[in-house]
Amino acid sequence: MLEISVCMATFNGAPYIEAQLQSILEQLPGNAEVVIADDGSTDATLEKVSAMGDARIKVLSPAQPTTQGSTAAPLGPTYNLERALAAAQGKYIFIADQDDVWLPGKVSRVLEALERHTLVMHDAFMLVPTEGDSEPDTPSKLSSFHRDGLLSDVRPFGRGLFRNWLKNGYHGCCLAFRRELLTRALPFPKNLPMHDQWLGLIAEKYFDAVYLPDVLVEYRQHKKNATRITGGPAGILQKIKWRLDLLKALTRPSHIPHYTSHID
């Protein structure tokens, strides 16, 4: 079995994908893999990935054409990442966004914590654009988004199933976990809004989680980030529906033979 799988969902991530992969690969041992599930990128994302020439990178093809010959609709970041998680072979699984940067020491620090805990989440710096510049190379502000509360849709981390069902305290780019968590988390339930919240809730219900205050990722905020519904009557109603869907999913039978046999 491989030691580490890094799972990444990509879609038109050409501007930042090389820097992110370089920051990841330089920390990985030889018995590791980076599983990239692409959702039909129309830019140079896949060309840039291929040009890196690293055998540890494994790319899952985009959604196949339909029987009518047209391209299938994109899965979206949540269900595209599910493909990468299902294909991962590692003992320890890290989640990575396509446009962030892993800071030196992330892998070793997280692996140390994973020896004692099933799921680990750490802090990150947010790269905030300079005023008037939506695609900065250097940030005008560098702040911890958990300590300083910069993300409105992610609360400061705290343990508790109800707490994190009500408002998510987990953030995907900061998550890593042992392989056994997938026996409960896959397949993702229908209408899942956020993979990070689901994985955190599974850890809360069946395993354990720990928060590291270490800042180990630079999280890039820009206009092409995957966004979530916030504010307004429609947003509030959607969030209520999401919470009800999550509650229903958490009470489903949790042992899925197809995925369990694959993961074991």
Secondary structure by P-SEA (a helix, b strand, c coil): cccbbbbbbbccccccaaaaaaaccccccccbbbbbbbcccccaaaaaaaacccccbbbbbcccccccccccccccaaaaaaaaaaaccccbbbbbccccccccaaaaaaaaaaaccccccbbbbbbcccccccccccccccccccccccccccccccccaaaaaaccccccccccccccccccccccccccccaaaaaaaaaaccbbbbbbccccccccccccccccccccaaaaaaaaaaaaaaaaaaacccccaaaaaaac
